[in-house]
Amino acid sequence: EPEVTQTPSHQVTQMGQEVILRCVPISNHLYFYWYRQILGQKVEFLVSFYNNEISEKSEIFDDQFSVERPDGSNFTLKIRSTKLEDSAMYFCASRATGGSNQPQHFGDGTRLSIL
Amino acid sequence: KQEVTQIPAALSVPEGENLVLNCSFTDSAIYNLQWFRQDPGKGLTSLLLIQSSQREQTSGRLNASLDKSSGRSTLYIAASQPGDSATYLCAVRRASGGSYIPTFGRGTSLIVHP
């Protein structure tokens, strides 16, 4: 069964540094998402992306965050100047066309640790 | 602002029991409600998605119901197995203002012991 893959599985970065988290969505999916989950907290929506532009973003997704689909297969989340509070699991998800009632498929996440 | 609450936070049962997990939400103007399973160190796996016009969905041993007016959903797991051990998350997508941002609950951590 096709799956969403995320790399790296664990990223350790110094505070203030830029970090790029990478995702390869399922190949025929056109809608892409990023979520985060701070340890012990709820999963939180960050951003949705379709047709090479952001569809929606939450309050968390401020100017420090950006997303990009640099080629036909990758979908990236960049954090420009990381803060301690950015430490979390970051999940990428994708879904097929057919309406918002199509289920999203999640990757296994990247654990981001900011020192 | 939508708030999603899941009760109980944790549950430990012997194999074979039938279970009910609860999810409540404060704003009934929802687009859909989705139940996920999360295994340790893994991403989320979609189990069931109920559209706002539906009352329930079934998949195998799982049955999810939705009562929008009371702001509640339940996930029923029949004949539980040790492999069902995981955290179960409920997520509600709102339907107001053209926004479909989902709000998640904290989850119910389930352990089914042999």
Contacts between the chains, C-beta under 8 A, distances in Angstrom:
chain1	res1	chain2	res2	distance
A	4	B	43	7.4
A	41	B	106	7.7
A	42	B	104	4.8
A	42	B	105	6.8
A	42	B	106	5.4
A	42	B	107	7.9
A	43	B	44	7.1
A	43	B	89	6.6
A	43	B	91	7.5
A	43	B	104	4.3
A	44	B	104	7.2
A	45	B	101	5.1
A	45	B	102	5.6
A	45	B	103	7.8
A	48	B	100	7.8
A	56	B	99	6.1
A	56	B	100	6.8
A	56	B	101	5.8
A	58	B	101	6.1
A	91	B	43	5.3
A	91	B	44	6.9
A	93	B	43	7.7
A	93	B	44	7.7
A	100	B	31	6.6
A	100	B	32	7.3
A	100	B	93	7.2
A	100	B	100	5.5
A	101	B	32	5.7
A	101	B	49	6.1
A	101	B	51	5.5
A	103	B	34	7.2
A	103	B	46	3.8
A	103	B	49	5.6
A	104	B	44	8.0
A	104	B	46	6.5
A	105	B	46	7.3
A	106	B	43	3.5
A	106	B	44	4.4
A	106	B	45	7.1
A	107	B	43	5.2
A	108	B	41	7.2
A	108	B	42	5.2
A	108	B	43	4.8
A	109	B	42	7.5
A	109	B	43	5.5
